[in-house]
Amino acid sequence: MDKDWIGQIVVSKKGRDKGKFYVVVSILDRFHVLLMDGKKFDYKRQKRKNKKHLCIITKAEDEILQGILRQDEACLQNIIRRLALEAKEV
């Protein structure tokens, strides 16, 4: 069930980054995940966040999911574009 978190587009409900959109990159433990936004947080630096402070919006496209799994730098632009699109819709 935890594997379902990878590739989800989420929004932060708590903290300084409240309202900011991220993509879940990996699962640390039962309670925490690593997030990426393509700008400040990328493959080299990821944000650690408690799952209960996140709200799942939707699942990212397969192209983005495959880019995350391969750690493809070209995928970062797709992530930035997708998160910007989600922010406009909400």
N, C-alpha and C positions, 0 to 999 in steps of 0.2 A: 504494500500500500504506500509506503514512503517513496518508492521509486516514481510514483505518479506525480510527485512534486517537481521533479526535474523538467524544465521547459515551461513551467507555468508562468504566466504574467501575473504579478501580484502588486498590490499597493500597500504601503506602510500605514498602519492605523495608529501607531504610537511612536513617540520619540521625536528627535529633531527633524527627522526626515518624513514626518507625517504627510501623507498625500503624494509621496513620490513613487513612481513606478519602477519596477525591477523585473528581471527574469531570474528564476531559480536555476542555479548552476549545479549545485550538489547538496547532498545532505550530510551534515556533520554528525549528528546524533538524533536521539528521539525528539529533542526540542528545538534544535537549531539547524538553519540552512545557510548556504552561501549564496549571495545575490550579486547580480551584475547589471549595470545600466549602460555600459558601452562607452561612457565618458570618463567619469571619475573612477569607477570600479570596472575593471576589465579582467583579462585572464591573469595578469600579474598581481592584481590587488582586488580582492573581493570583500564584500560587506557581509559580516556575520549578523544574523537576526533571528530572534525567537519566532517560531512558527505562529504562536498565538497573537503576535503583533502584526500579522499579515492577513490580507484579505485576497483570496484568489479571484482574479478577474476572468481570465480565459487561458486556454492552452496556446502556446506559440506554434507557428507553422513548422512543418517537418524540416524545412530548409534551415531554419534557425536552430532547431533542436540538434540536427546533424552537425551544424557549425559549432555549437557549444561542446558537443561530445568530442569533436576533432580539435577543438581549441583553435579554430580558424580565425585569423585576424580580419579577413575580409568580411566575416559575418558580423563584426561589430557595427558596421554601418547599417546593416539590416536590423539589428537590435535597436539602435538609436532611432531609426525611422519608425519601427513598430511601436516602441514605447511612446514616441511623440504622438502617433496616431491614436493610441489608447487614451492618452492624456486629453486630447481634443474631444474625444467622444464622451468622456465623463464630465 
